[in-house]
Amino acid sequence: MKKGSAQVLLSLCLLYLAFLLFYEFPFLSQRVNPLSVGTATTPNTVLRPLQLATEKDTQTIASPVRPSKLPRRLRLPQQRQTPLTVSSLQFNRTGYGSGLEKSALDAWRLGSKLLDELKSSPSAISPLPPLPQKTQPLEKCLASLSITGAQLLEQKNLIELPCGMTLGSHITLVARPRAAHEEYDPKIKELRPGEKAALVSQFRMELLGMRMVDGEEPPRILHFNPRIKGDFSGRPVIEQNTCYRMQWAVPLRCEGWESNAGEDTVDGQVKCEKWISNEDNQSNEPKDAWWLKRLIKRRTDKVKVDWPYPFVENKLFVLTLTAGLEGYHINVDGRHVTSFPYRTGFTLEDATGLSLNGDIDVESIYAASLPNSHLSTDPQRNLDMSPQWKAPDLSDDPVELFIGILSAGNHFAERMAVRKSWMSSVRKSNNIVARFFVALNGRQEVNMELKKEAEFFGDIVIVPFLDSYDLVVLKTIAICEYGVQVVSAKYVMKCDDDNFVRIESVMNELMKVPDDRSLYMGNINYYHKPLRNGKWAVTYEEWPEEDYPPYANGPGYVVSSYIARFVISEFENNNLRLFKMEDVSMGMWVEKFNTVKPVQYIHSFRFCQFGCIDDYYTAHYQSPRQMICMWEKLQSGRPQCCNMR
């Protein structure tokens, strides 16, 4: 009896252990029998086979490994991919009304081919984009470099700094200013009545952002311009500045007066040192009397010396440019002359080129303490592939304002800065929509990167033509078409990708206008005439009239849906006159619409054409870093500029 009870008890213990083994600790059973199928004891547990059926499965289901040191731009493999959005605008004019229309038709045909190639390419989004240094070897960084004047001429007065500059980098220039020459059309001085020419001697040393743009004029991160003769002031001066997209900031002019005591310094150095010119009299007293007073003064008295202007025609000088903590410092012949503070929008690493032009003969240039690591130039390094920057899907709610942003295919950094700054207000709104309008690039690799970006963020509309500055007007028409036919917006705004938009202020201005009014709002120009000479010349064939119609400056303006619908109707009926300046074109179309229905023109300087002013509505020519800076200020309740000053 006892023996039988013991056997029963032992059997129960074995059953209990089996229960623990297979049910309470299932991972043990998996190790004991890898070919078995795990079962669940609760409804929440998913039934799944533990065996990998084929060798192919072993390649897709990997064992856990250490986290990769390489960051992944795309976080989840099942992320939402937006289909490529293409404008439904069609350019199919049969006759050529102008040379511009012929160019547009040719560009549209080329763009259609590029678009077909782009659509047939495989899905652009991949879990881990390839590293740029493996596909495109970057030029080796140089800790120092030297070049002679003859070599500089062979390189067309341009030196490449492969990895830019860093704190402590310095460039030494040995050169000689040329003697003044006559200029019959001087750029920095106006001729006086009766003068036929002006004597000019000036040169320019510039640090350029060679890799900040592609196919555009590089920004001038530092413009150092000594004007020995020929300045409009009539005095020898040194002018320093920065320039972004051909827009100059406020210059720092050193004219011989020492900076004020209360003025900000740069690393403890004044921005401008004092000097005397040949026309200045040091003292009215004789030199022997001046020396006598010097000798009888106490030795503890500080003797102040007035130095001459540092540059003299036909005289050799040694200039050293040093990158400090707060700005650039320039010494000439061992003496500090000027310091220029860094300006918002540029970094030392961006300065990848040095150019020298003007009335100067260079003996040699030596650069040292340059960075030994490379800043990646991969276009996608500017893209933050995070879901928080994606555009929300279009809803059925009525749209009050649609914002079309003109952009170029290779403006990756500009678009990302817009997403991270003022477009954040758009994503949070139920009645405002914003999209980038981009034409196709002649380089298909740029289009492939654009496709990746468009499919991920879902905020890009491809306008299917080969991009050209003279054809920007086609993007404006596409904005009108999307604004009234896709989102049915009450107002349509056009702006550029280097334009910061203060959404709340623009909306407040629109709310002041009655609903039944047709409006044209922006920084409006009246009685402007076309330039017939120079870089921006307009021929009589392009614009035969003597004046332009009233038009709002292109960086940012708003039209009502009535006007946008009129533009699309005229375009579809081949009645829309095209002009290469898109802002003038819109003014021309509004003027024609005004003959059918009255238009309320609303002018405000707060739609800034050049740069930024405090309490702005829009601010133009803002670099990506300035965009982020302005957004941070706006978030703290300060609608202020981040001017390059």
PyMOL commands that set and color helices and strands:
alter all, ss='L'
color gray80, all
select helices_A, chain A and resi 2-24+26-32+55-60+99-120+132-135+149-154+287-296+348-350+379-382+387-389+412-420+423-427+444-457+469-485+503-511+561-572+582-594+624-635
alter helices_A, ss='H'
color red, helices_A
select strands_A, chain A and resi 85-86+145-148+158-160+170-177+181-183+198-208+220-229+237-244+247-248+252-254+317-323+327-332+335-341+353-358+360-368+401-407+432-440+460-466+491-496+500-501+518-525+551-560+599-603+618-619
alter strands_A, ss='S'
color yellow, strands_A
deselect
rebuild
show_as cartoon
